[in-house]
């Protein structure tokens, strides 16, 4: 089991415990804002878990095929490996990038 799943399960158990005791007690023993914040953190973590990063677009340098691209203050795409500026290819996903990289090497 991944660490994020263990943490998520622990946070869910904690949220259930706190919510139950806040409802059952005449006065909430746990800060209601904290309980709501915990619930929103759990929802964010569950949403992040659903993201499939393999399907996101990939930007690579045209010349050296590096993925280490940074954007400067003027919105220029700079390759940190070879230093080219605004020479970027956008691939639909990581699979397409790996395929293109393999073709270039042959």
C-alpha positions as CSV (number, residue, x, y, z in Angstrom):
1,X,0.0,0.0,0.0
2,X,1.3,3.5,-0.9
3,X,2.1,6.0,1.8
4,X,-0.6,8.4,0.4
5,X,-3.2,5.7,0.7
6,X,-2.2,5.0,4.3
7,X,-2.3,8.7,5.1
8,X,-5.6,9.1,3.4
9,X,-7.2,6.2,5.3
10,X,-5.9,7.6,8.6
11,X,-7.3,11.1,7.8
12,X,-10.7,9.6,6.9
13,X,-10.7,7.6,10.2
14,X,-9.8,10.7,12.1
15,X,-12.5,12.8,10.4
16,X,-15.1,10.2,11.1
17,X,-14.1,10.0,14.8
18,X,-14.1,13.8,15.2
19,X,-17.4,14.2,13.3
20,X,-19.1,11.6,15.3
21,X,-18.1,13.1,18.7
22,X,-18.9,16.6,17.5
23,X,-22.5,15.4,16.7
24,X,-23.0,13.3,19.8
25,X,-21.7,15.8,22.4
26,X,-23.9,18.7,23.6
27,X,-21.0,21.0,22.7
28,X,-18.5,20.1,20.0
29,X,-15.3,18.9,21.7
30,X,-13.3,19.4,18.4
31,X,-13.0,22.7,16.5
32,X,-15.6,22.6,13.8
33,X,-13.5,24.6,11.4
34,X,-10.6,22.1,11.9
35,X,-13.0,19.2,11.1
36,X,-14.2,21.0,7.9
37,X,-10.6,21.8,6.9
38,X,-9.8,18.1,7.4
39,X,-12.7,17.1,5.2
40,X,-11.6,19.5,2.4
41,X,-8.0,18.1,2.7
42,X,-9.4,14.6,2.3
43,X,-11.4,15.6,-0.8
44,X,-8.4,17.2,-2.3
45,X,-6.3,14.1,-1.8
46,X,-9.0,11.9,-3.3
47,X,-9.2,14.2,-6.3
48,X,-5.4,14.2,-6.8
49,X,-5.5,10.4,-6.6
50,X,-7.8,10.3,-9.6
51,X,-5.5,12.3,-11.8
52,X,-3.8,10.2,-14.4
53,X,-0.5,12.0,-15.1
54,X,0.3,9.7,-18.0
55,X,-2.4,11.4,-20.0
56,X,-1.2,15.0,-19.5
57,X,0.5,16.8,-22.4
58,X,4.3,16.7,-22.3
59,X,6.6,19.6,-23.4
60,X,10.0,18.6,-24.7
61,X,12.9,20.4,-26.3
62,X,13.1,20.1,-30.2
63,X,16.8,19.7,-30.2
64,X,17.9,17.6,-27.2
65,X,14.5,16.1,-26.4
66,X,14.8,17.0,-22.8
67,X,11.8,17.4,-20.5
68,X,13.6,19.9,-18.3
69,X,11.8,23.0,-19.6
70,X,11.3,26.0,-17.4
71,X,9.3,29.2,-18.0
72,X,10.9,32.5,-17.2
73,X,9.3,35.8,-16.2
74,X,8.6,36.8,-19.8
75,X,6.9,33.4,-20.6
76,X,9.8,32.1,-22.6
77,X,10.2,28.3,-22.6
78,X,13.9,27.6,-21.8
79,X,15.5,24.2,-22.1
80,X,17.7,23.7,-19.1
81,X,19.8,21.1,-20.8
82,X,20.8,22.8,-24.1
83,X,19.7,26.4,-23.4
84,X,17.4,26.8,-26.5
85,X,14.5,29.3,-26.1
86,X,10.9,28.7,-27.2
87,X,11.9,25.6,-29.2
88,X,9.4,23.2,-27.6
89,X,7.4,20.3,-29.0
90,X,4.2,19.4,-27.3
91,X,3.2,15.7,-27.2
92,X,-0.3,14.6,-26.3
93,X,0.9,12.2,-23.5
94,X,4.0,10.5,-22.2
95,X,3.6,7.5,-24.4
96,X,3.7,9.7,-27.5
97,X,6.8,11.4,-26.2
98,X,8.6,8.1,-25.4
99,X,7.7,6.8,-28.9
100,X,9.1,10.0,-30.6
101,X,12.2,9.8,-28.4
102,X,12.8,6.2,-29.5
103,X,12.4,7.1,-33.1
104,X,14.9,10.0,-32.9
105,X,17.5,7.7,-31.3
106,X,17.2,5.2,-34.2
